[in-house]
Amino acid sequence: MQAFTRHSGVAVALDHANIDTDQLIPKQFLAKVTRQGFGVHLFHDWRYLDDAGEQPNPDFVLNQPVYQGATILLAGENFGCGSSREHAPWALEDFGFRVVIAPSFADIFYQNAINNGLLPVVLPVEEVQRLMAQISAQPGTRLTVDLERCQVFSPDGQAYPFSLDAAARQNLLHGLDPIGQSLALASAIDTFERAAPSWR
């Protein structure tokens, strides 16, 4: 998992509440056995005019040239609600997103995002709306997200502080997923196992 310390990138706004995991990655695309290859299906029903994904919808924001390569997504409340599918953060990351900023997240999506190196940033509704207004007024606007300082910086220099659980923050800063966390304790685990009594 890639470590996250500070990231600057083009931001794109989807001013919708309750964006669920079936919109993020529809169920018919869940057959892949690796984490790669889901980005092409992200927001499939909104991005394409046909089921095959061959006719991009020119009205959908992610299909607009100015937002190509966007890495920071702003959205409405309750982002990632719906069924519990780890494929949702996989699709967002595979598409190129490193950060999602919203007033609130569905609990399971929030943890899945952290476990997969995608940073979910919770900001008050009015601050998210302020950032969305800046992005809409100046398409191609870049934001900076600093996890070490737990702040989002807008182009005008305004800082928006956010909070994150200390353990989750450390795992993201060091690029540790749940398996990586266990491997980091390999020496302690070996010591414990050598000292543990045998039950055979």
C-alpha positions in Angstrom: 0.0 0.0 0.0 1.3 3.4 -0.9 2.2 5.7 2.0 0.2 8.9 2.2 1.8 12.0 3.7 0.9 15.0 1.5 -0.9 15.1 -1.8 -1.8 17.9 -4.3 -4.0 17.3 -7.2 -6.9 18.4 -9.4 -10.2 18.2 -7.5 -13.6 17.3 -8.9 -17.0 17.8 -7.3 -20.0 15.4 -7.3 -22.5 17.4 -5.4 -24.7 14.4 -4.6 -25.6 12.9 -1.3 -25.9 9.1 -0.6 -23.6 8.0 -3.5 -23.8 4.3 -2.9 -21.4 1.5 -3.7 -23.5 0.3 -6.6 -23.0 3.6 -8.3 -19.3 3.5 -7.5 -18.9 0.0 -8.9 -22.0 -1.8 -10.2 -22.4 -5.4 -9.2 -21.9 -6.8 -12.7 -18.2 -5.7 -12.6 -17.2 -7.5 -9.4 -15.9 -10.7 -11.0 -12.2 -9.7 -11.2 -9.9 -11.5 -8.8 -7.3 -8.7 -8.3 -7.6 -5.1 -7.2 -6.6 -3.7 -10.6 -8.9 -3.0 -13.5 -11.9 -1.6 -11.6 -11.3 2.1 -12.4 -12.7 1.8 -15.9 -16.1 0.8 -14.4 -16.2 3.6 -11.7 -19.5 5.4 -11.9 -20.3 3.3 -14.9 -24.0 4.2 -15.1 -23.2 7.9 -15.0 -20.1 7.9 -17.1 -21.5 5.9 -20.1 -24.6 6.1 -22.2 -24.5 2.4 -23.0 -24.2 -0.8 -21.0 -20.9 -1.8 -22.8 -19.1 1.4 -21.6 -18.2 2.4 -25.1 -20.2 5.7 -25.3 -19.0 8.3 -22.7 -21.6 10.6 -21.4 -20.3 14.1 -22.3 -22.4 15.7 -19.5 -20.8 13.7 -16.7 -18.1 15.6 -14.9 -15.4 13.0 -15.0 -15.6 12.8 -18.8 -14.8 16.5 -19.1 -11.3 17.1 -20.3 -10.4 19.6 -17.6 -10.9 17.0 -14.9 -8.9 14.2 -16.6 -6.3 13.0 -14.1 -8.3 14.3 -11.1 -7.1 12.7 -7.8 -9.3 14.4 -5.2 -13.1 13.8 -5.1 -15.6 16.0 -3.2 -19.0 14.6 -2.6 -22.1 15.0 -0.5 -23.2 13.3 2.7 -23.2 9.6 3.4 -20.7 8.8 0.7 -20.2 5.0 0.1 -23.5 3.8 1.5 -25.2 0.7 0.4 -23.7 -2.8 0.2 -20.4 -3.6 1.8 -18.0 -4.0 -1.1 -14.3 -3.5 -0.9 -14.3 -3.1 -4.7 -15.6 0.5 -4.2 -12.3 2.0 -2.8 -10.4 -0.3 -5.3 -12.3 1.3 -8.2 -11.7 4.9 -6.9 -8.0 4.2 -6.4 -7.6 2.4 -9.7 -9.2 5.4 -11.4 -6.6 7.6 -9.8 -8.2 9.1 -6.7 -6.1 9.4 -3.5 -8.6 11.4 -1.4 -12.4 11.7 -1.0 -13.7 14.7 0.9 -17.3 14.6 2.2 -19.4 15.7 5.2 -19.9 12.0 6.2 -19.2 8.5 5.0 -20.9 5.2 5.4 -19.0 3.4 8.2 -18.0 0.2 6.3 -16.8 2.2 3.2 -14.8 4.6 5.5 -12.9 1.7 7.0 -12.4 -0.1 3.7 -11.0 3.1 2.2 -8.5 3.5 5.0 -7.5 -0.2 4.8 -6.8 0.3 1.1 -4.8 3.5 1.3 -7.6 5.9 0.2 -7.9 8.9 2.5 -11.5 9.8 3.5 -11.6 13.3 4.8 -14.6 14.5 6.8 -15.3 18.3 6.7 -18.4 20.2 7.7 -21.1 20.6 5.1 -20.5 24.3 4.7 -16.8 23.8 4.1 -17.3 21.1 1.5 -19.8 23.4 -0.3 -17.3 26.2 -0.2 -14.6 24.1 -1.8 -17.1 22.8 -4.3 -18.0 26.3 -5.3 -14.3 27.2 -5.8 -13.9 24.1 -8.0 -17.0 24.9 -10.1 -15.9 28.5 -10.5 -12.4 27.5 -11.6 -12.4 24.0 -13.2 -9.0 22.4 -12.8 -8.5 23.8 -9.3 -5.9 21.9 -7.3 -6.2 21.2 -3.6 -3.6 20.0 -1.2 -4.3 17.5 1.5 -1.6 17.2 4.3 -2.1 14.1 6.5 0.8 15.0 8.8 -0.9 18.3 9.7 -4.5 17.0 9.1 -5.4 19.9 6.9 -6.9 20.6 3.5 -5.5 23.6 1.7 -7.5 25.5 -1.0 -5.8 27.6 -3.7 -6.5 30.8 -1.8 -4.5 29.6 1.1 -7.4 28.7 3.4 -6.7 25.7 5.6 -9.5 23.3 6.6 -8.5 21.1 9.5 -9.9 17.5 9.8 -9.5 14.7 12.3 -8.6 11.0 11.8 -8.2 8.2 14.3 -4.6 8.1 15.4 -4.0 4.5 14.5 -5.6 4.9 11.0 -3.5 8.1 10.5 -0.3 6.2 11.3 -1.2 3.3 9.1 -1.8 5.6 6.2 1.3 7.6 6.8 3.4 4.4 6.8 1.5 2.7 4.0 0.3 -0.2 6.2 -2.8 -2.2 5.4 -4.0 -4.8 7.9 -1.6 -7.4 6.6 1.2 -4.9 6.7 0.4 -4.1 10.3 0.7 -7.8 11.2 4.0 -8.1 9.3 5.4 -5.1 11.2 4.9 -7.1 14.4 6.5 -10.2 13.0 9.4 -10.2 15.5 7.1 -9.8 18.5 4.9 -12.6 17.1 7.9 -14.9 16.7 9.0 -14.2 20.2 5.5 -14.9 21.6 5.3 -18.2 19.6 8.7 -19.4 20.8 7.7 -18.7 24.4 4.2 -20.2 24.2 3.8 -23.7 25.7 3.3 -26.5 23.3 -0.1 -28.2 23.5 1.0 -31.3 21.5 
